[in-house]
Amino acid sequence: MDRPGETTHFGFRDVPLGDKQTLVNDVFHSVASRYDLMNDLMSGGLHRVWKDIMINALNPPRGDRPFALLDVAGGTGDISFRAAKAAGAGFHATVCDINSGMLAVGRERAAKRHIETQVDFVEGNAEALAFADRGFDAYTIAFGIRNVPRIDLALAEAYRVLKPGSRFLCLEFSTVEMPGLDRLYDLFSFKVIPPLGRMITGDAESYQYLVESIRKFPRPNAFADMIRDAGFARVNWQILSGGIVALHSGWRL
């Protein structure tokens, strides 16, 4: 339950904690239909490489052994589709996202790929998952956890729904500290991405929020501490593309 006066970040703004989810939902409703196109344009296609690295780390079984993936904040299905392609016949993914617009895009994409039996889409909140304890073999979340109002609750839920011996993987924007690249990255983020968002989706403000939210996300070592606090062991992270992105990992043992 929210405490009166409790606030959180929405980009560079402080907002009442209870308001953040509604504001984030509005952002993704606005950009859902062009979300994947904008990912290509914003990253120069690098998001595909980062996601492939995540799938390689996930390493879903290639055979008939059952393997249940929970892909949280994965509305358009990109991570689940990549995992399904890499996996065998025993693979099944559940995409859980709080945003109905993103889920609608994901369902359309799944139908076009004829993999509806391998990938389900469920509307739900990362902070209070409607799944049984210890029901999944892996949990993935890509570029979504920074939009969760209470990250500690989402991590606790990730731990709860994973089977012992299962893995948590989080791909998220990180902190660029490479001299020169940091300045170029800031220039591109704040001067190019919002106008690009306006041109492609008709919405600059949503992309202004997205680049601001990256700057407010904890540094890798601080986020790793949060993952440990949720109960995960063997926590580590891999820096990608000079710190633009980090792949975080933890195990429920």
N, C-alpha and C positions, 0 to 999 in steps of 0.2 A: 504494500500500500504506500502511495506517495505521502511524504511528509509535507505539510504546508510550507510553502516557500522554497522547496527543493527545486533546483534548476540543473540543466545540463546544456551541452553545446549543441547548437544547430548551425554548423559552419562556424563562423566567427561570432555568432550571436549567442547570448545566454537566453534560454527559454524555459518556461516551467516544464519539469520533467514529464508530466503527463501530456504535454502538447507535442513533444518531439515526434512520436510515432505518426500522428496525423500529418504533420508537416512533411515527413519523409515519404509517407504514402502519396501525398500530392505530387511530390517530385517524380516518383516513378510511374504514377498514372500518366503524367504529362509526357514522359519520354519513352514509354513502353514500346510503341510500335517501331521506333527507330533506335532502340537501345543498342542492338548488336552492330548496326552500321556505325553508330557513334563510337563504340568501342574500337572498331577498326581504325576510324579516322583519328581518334585521340591518341592511340598507342602506336600508330603506324603499323598495325598488324601484330605488334609484339604480344598483345594479350593472348594470342593463340599459342605462342611459344611458352608463355608463363603457365597457361592452363595445361599444356602438354606435359610440362615438368611436374605439375601437380598430379596428373594421371599416372605418370611413371612412378611417382612416390606412392600413390595409392596401390598400384600393381594388383588390380583385381584378378582373381583366378581365371585362367583361360578355359578350364574344363566345365564339367557339369555340377561341380560342388556349389551348393547354394551360397550366395553372397548378397547381403542386403545393405545397400548404401542409402544413407539419409543425406540428401543434398539441400542444405538450408539456405534460404535467400537465393535460391537457384532458379527463379521464376521462368526465364526463357529456356532453361534446360541445357545450356551449353556444356556444363561440367558433366551432367548425367549422360548426355548423348556421347561425349567423348569416352566416358568410362564404359558405356555399353559397347561401343565399337571395339574397345581394347579387351573386353571380357568375354567369357564363354557363356554357354547356355544357362548356367545357374545364376546368372547375375540379374538383380532387380534393383531399380532405383526408385526412391520416393523423393520427389521434389517438393519441398515445403517452403512456401513464401507467403508473406502477409498481404501481398499486393495482388488483387484479382486481375488487374490489367496485364501484369507480367506473366501470370499463370496462363492467361488466355493465349498470349503469344507462344508460350511454351507448348501448350496442347496442340496448337496449329502446327508447330514445327515437328512435334512427335508424329502427328498424323501423316505429314508429308514424308517422313522417314519410315513409316510403317513399323514403328517400335512402341506402339501404345501398350502392348502387353509387358514390355520390359520397364517402362517408365510411367509412374503414376504422378499426378499433380494434386497437392493437398494445400488448401489455404490454412495457414497457421502462424502462430507467433513464436519466434525463436526463444522468447523468455518463458514460455509455458507450452511446451510441446504436448500434443495430444497423442502420444505414443507410449507404449508400455516400457517399463524398465528393461534394460539389457536386451533390446530387440534388434540392434543393428550391428553389422560387422565393420562399418566405417561411417564417419561423419565428415562431410566436406562443407566448407562455406567459402565462397570466392567473392571478394570485393563487396561483402555484405555486412560484416560484423561491426564495422565502424558506424553503420546506420542504426544499430540497435541501441535503444536508450539505456538499458542496463546490461552492459556486456558481461558483468559477473553472473547474472542470472542465466544468460544464454550459454555461458561456458558450463555452469552447473547442470543445465539441462542436457548439454552435449554429453557430459560424463554420465548422467543418469541413463540415457537411452542406449549407450554403447555396451556391448558385451565385454566381459573381461578378456583382455588380449587384443582388443580392437583399437583402431587408430583415429585420432582427430587430426584433420588437416585444414589449415586456414591460409588462404592466399589473400593478401591484403596489401594495399599501398603502404609504403614505409617512408623512411627518412633519408633523403639524398644528402650525403655529406661530402661527396667528391668535389673538390674545388673546381670551379668552372661549370661543371654539370649542374650544381645546385642553382646557380644563377640562371642558366638556360632553362632549367626545369620550371623555375618560378615564372619566368617570362612567358613560356609557352602556356603554363597552367592558367595564369590570370589574364593574359592578353589575347590568347588564341582560342582556348577552349570555350569560354562563354559566348563569344561571337560565332564560333562554329556551331555551338548548340542552337543559337538563334537561327542560323541559316538552315540547318538540317531539320530541327524539330520545332522551330518557332518559339523556343524557350531558352533564353540565356540565363535566367535566374536559377533554374534547377542545376545547371552546370556550374554556376558560380558557387552554389552550395556544395556540390560534389568536390570541387577542388579545395574549398575551405575545409571540408570535413577531413580530407587527407592530412592537412596540417595539424589538425587537432587530435589525430589518432596517436596513441602511446608509441614511444620508440620500441624497437624490437625487444630489448631486454626487459622493459617494463611490462609489455604485453606477455612475454614469456612468464613473468612472475604471476600474472593473472591466471594463466593457464595452469601453472603449478598449484595455485591457491584453490582451483576448482577440483583438484585431486589427481591431475594427470602426472605421469612419470615420464622420464626420458624425454623431457621437453627440449626442443632445439629449434633453430630457424636457419634458413638459407637466404642470403641476400641475393637478389637478382637485379640485373641491369643497373648496377651502380647505386643500389638502394632505392630505386623507384618502387620496387615491390619486394616483399619478403614472403617466403613460404614457411609457416609455422607448423610444428608437429608435436603431438603428445600422444601418449598411450594410456589407456585404461588397463592397469595390471591387476 
